[in-house]
């Protein structure tokens, strides 16, 4: 495996040892979250489980149905042992618990937020002398700050997303359904090199744009509609997010311009607040205050934005109750919206990387225009 993945696993060992309870650090750590496995190994995570230790030996266990090599070309299995289960009915987490017990481990830290009760019971049954303890999201905390390679992958994901959206805007939209436009956007993402969509693409038109959460329907685009689009590409596992709102027709109505300008101002306030050392809750406050001043205090919902990376919706969370402060090299979204049920709504989402002012301030990854275009 690459040196970066070896270093990440080493840091995880250190974090687990440093945050261990009074009984001491665990003898081994079991990682089952797919994004966490990819982060620590670079390997396909589907159905796999990663055992960190004991005795400094790491093992990636894959189901019997796994195809292809488990390590990347040029990788070394001496650094990360790999094993496929013999039975198609086997469970990689259960096998990992058995392996840890056989190696002499007495305490195994597990990702309780990912394991099911049934899986936990099965692990206990095969390794009765192994004590299972909770692992309080150290991998997720480690993933918050991105290295140059991760940010590069996010840049490519954003470029793919911008390209797919830009091509759609150059096509004829009136008369086409929300569902068809969403499918076309996802196809364009693949055509331009994405592994897939970062999340289900949302296209909302007319009154449907007035719904905060909307799934594309067979409603057709009409003249005078707001057209609200949210999409993102996944590239090398990394996911970005963009949201834009446009008007269909020759010119927007006054209420559409007013609503758009409000959301744009709120989004700009949130973007400008993205500085290292800023409290996450203060970024939310900067965005929310703009909407509050216009009588839309509750329009923002639970949060202004969130972290992105191997998942959409990572830490940190930019919300009123969020704890902690922003660091440099943390990619986040700023995504305010105002939705007027039965009338229409505006959503503007961007993916940015937090940077120091000396480095140019927040780096905007999604660059499709935020001008209110009439299409």
N, C-alpha and C positions, 0 to 999 in steps of 0.2 A: 504494500500500500504506500501511498505517497507520504512524505515526511509530515505534511500538514495534518493528516488524519492521525498519525502516530502521536503527534504533539497534542492534538485535541483530546485523545484518550488519556494521555498522561496528565493533562490539566484537569480532566474529570476526576481522576484518582486523587489529585491534590485537593480539589474542592470537597470531595466526599470526606476525606480525612480531616479537613479543616472544620467542617460543619457537623462532624459526628457528635452524637449524644455522649453522655457520661460513660456509657458502656464501651466506648471506643469505636473506631471506624469499622465498616463492614469488611468481611473477608473478600467479598466479590460483589459486583454490581450487575444487574440484569437490565438491559435496555430493550424495550419492545416497541416504543413509539416509532413509526416509520420515518418521520422526518429526522428524529434524533439518530437513528441508525445510519441514515444516509449522511448526516453531518459528521459522524464519527468514523465512518468507513469508506464513504464514497461508493458503496455497493448498492445494488437494487434492493430496496427494503421489503418488497412484497412477501409477507409471511415469515420473514427472518426474525431472529432474536440474537442479540449481541451480549455475550458474557465477558465482562471486564474482570480479569483475574480468575481465581487467586494465583499467587506467586508470579504476578506480572504477565500472565499468559492470557491473551484475548482470543475468543473464539466466536466466529459467526456461524450460526446454525441455520440451515435452510430446509424448507420442506422437501419431501422426496420428489415433488413435481417441479422443482426449480430447474430451469433450463439455462444452459450457457455457463461460462465461468463466473464464480462468485467474486473473484478479485479482478480489478481492471487490468488490461494488458500492460505488462511491465511491472505489475505489482509483485510483492514477495509474500508467499504464504508463510514464511518464517516469522513475519511480523504480525500477521493475523491468520490464525488457523481457521480453516473452513471445514464444515461437515454437513452432509446431507442426511436427513433422516431415512431410515430403512423402510419405514411403513408410511403409506399415503395417509393413514389415519393419525399419525403422530403429531404432536404439538411441540413446536420449537422452544417455547418457554418452559414447558415441562421437561424437555430434554436438557435444557440449560441448567435447570435446578438440579437434576440428577447428576450432571457433569460437575457442577460446583461441589455437591456433597461428596462425590467420589474423589475429588481433588483435596478434600479435607476442610472445606469451608464450613463454618458453623453459623455465620450470619450472612444473609444475602439481601442486599438492598434492591427493591423493585420499584418500578414506576406505578404506584398505586392508582394514579389517575388514568392509567391506560389499561391495566389488567382487569379482566372481568372476575366476578366472584367464582365462577366455575373454574376458570383457569387457575386462580389462586388455590382453590381446594385441590385441584389435580396436582399442582406443584408440591403442596404439603404432603400429599399421599405418597408420592414417589421418593421424597426426601424427608422422612419423618424427623430426622435429627437436625434439620436445617431450619434455622429461625429466619422468617421473612420479615424485613423491616421496610419502612417507607422511605422513598427517595423523593425529596421535596424539590423537584423540577430543577436540578442543577444544570442539566444539559440545555434546557430552554434559556436559563440565565446566561449560559456560556455563548449561546447563539445570538444574543442581542446585538453585540458589536460585530460588524462584518469586516472580513479582510478584503484586500484588493481583488482577489479572484472572485469572491462572492459578489462584490459590487459590480464587477465587470459583467457577470452573468445577469445581474439585474438590469444593467444598461442595455444589454442585447434584448432582454425580454421586453423592455420598454420600447426599444426601436421597432421590434416586430409589431407590438401593439399599436404604436402610432401609425405604422405603415398600413396595417389592416384597416384601421379606422379611416385614415385619409382616403384610401381607395373606395371605401363604401360611400363616403360623402361626395365623391365625384360621379356616382351612379344615379339613376332615376329612382326616387324613393316613393313617390306618391302611388298609392294602389297596392303596395307590397305589405305583407303582414309582418307583425312584430316577430313572430316565430321564424319566418323566412329570413328576416334580416339578422336575427341572432345566429341562426345556423350558418349563414354566409360569412359572418364575422369570424366564427370559430373555424370555418374552412380556410379562410384567408390567413389566420394565425398559423395553421399547420403548413400552408403553402409557403410561408415565409420563414419556416425553420423552427417553429415552436414544437415542443413535445406535446402540447395540448393547451387547453384553457386553464388559467390559474383558478378559475371558479366559474360557475354557470353564468354565461353572458346574459345580461338583462337589456332588453329594449322595451321602452314604454312610450306610448304615443298618446297625444290628446289628454283626455281625462285620466287615463291610466298612469300618466306621469305624476298625477297627484297622489299616488299611492307610494308610501315609503318603501314597501317591500312588494315587488311585482314580478311575476313570471310572464314571459312573453306569451301572447295569445294570438288568435287569428284575426284580431282587429287590424284593419288596413290603415295605412298612413293617409291622412287627409290634409288638404290645404288649411293653414292656420294652426296646425298642431304644434305643440312642443314635442320634440323628439329627444328623449333622454336615453343615453346609452352608457352602460358600464361593462367593461371587459378587461381582460388581462391575459398575457401569455405566460406560459411556463417554459423556461429554458434552463437546461442542466439542473432541473429541480427547483430553480428559483422563480418566484412569482411576483409580478407587479400588478398594479391596478390603475385604471384611468376611468374617469367618468366625465362626460360632456353632455351639454344640452343645447339643442339647436331649434330653430323655428322653420316650419315648412311653409313656403310661400314667398311672396315678394317682400314683405316687411312685417315685423312683429307688431302686435298691439301694444298700447301704452302699458297695460298691466303686466305684460310679459317682459317688457324692457325693465320696468321697475323691480319686478321680482328677481330678474336675472342680475341686475346691478347690485341688489342686496346680497345675494348669495356670493357673487364675485368678491364683494368687499369683505365678507366674512372669511372667505377662503384665503384672500390675500393677507388678512390679519393673522390667520393661523400659520401661513407659510413664513411670514416675517418673524414669528415668535420662535421658530425652530433654531435655537442656538444651544451649543453645549453648556450645560449647567442650568438650563431653564427647567423648572419643575414641569412635569408632564401635565399636571392639573392647570398650570398657568397657560399652556398652549390652548387647552380647551377653553379656558376663560376668555382668552383674547378673541377666539372665534365666536364664542357664544354671546359675548357682550354686543357685538355688532347686530346680531339677530334680535337680541333682547331689546335693543334700542328702537327697533322697528316693529315691536309687538309680536315677535315670533320666538319668544323665549324657549318654548318647548320644541321648536321645530328640529333642533339638532339631534334630538334623541339621546342615547346613552353616552356617545363619545364623538369627538371631533375626528379621530383617526386611530390608527394602530400600526404596529410594526409589521413588516413583510419580509419574506425570505423564502425558506423552504416551505413555509405555510403562509396563507393569507389569514391575518388575525393573530400574529405573534405578539410577544411583548416588545416594546412597551405599549400600554394602552393610554391614549390621550383622552382622559375623562375627568369629571369633577372630583371623583374620589381616588384618582390614581396616585400612587406613591412613587417616590423616586424622581430623579432628574435625568434629562437627556445627556447622552454622550455623543462625541463625534463618531462618525462612521456608522450611525444607526439609521437604516432606511425606514421611513414611516409614510403613512398616507395622511393627507388633509382632505376631508371629504364632507363638507357641510351641504345641507340640502333643505329646501323649504317645499313642502308638498301640501297643496290645497285640494282636499278631497272634492271630487266632482268638477274640478276646474283644470288643474294642471300643476306641474311643479318643476323645480330646477335642482339639479345636482351637479356639482363640480368636484371631481376627485383627481388628485395628483399623487404620484409617488416621488418622494424626495429623499435625499441623504443628508443628515445633519452634518454641517461643517462649521468650522470656526470662521469668524469674519475675515481673518487673515488669509483664509483659503478660498474666499469668495462667497461665504455664506452658504445657505442650504443649496444643494445641488439638485436641480429639477431634472428628473429622468424622463417624465412623460411630457412631451413638448407640443402636442397638438394644440392649436390655437384655442384660447379661452374667450375669444371674441364671439359675441352672439351672432352667428351666421344665419342668414335666411337662405335656405336650400331650395 
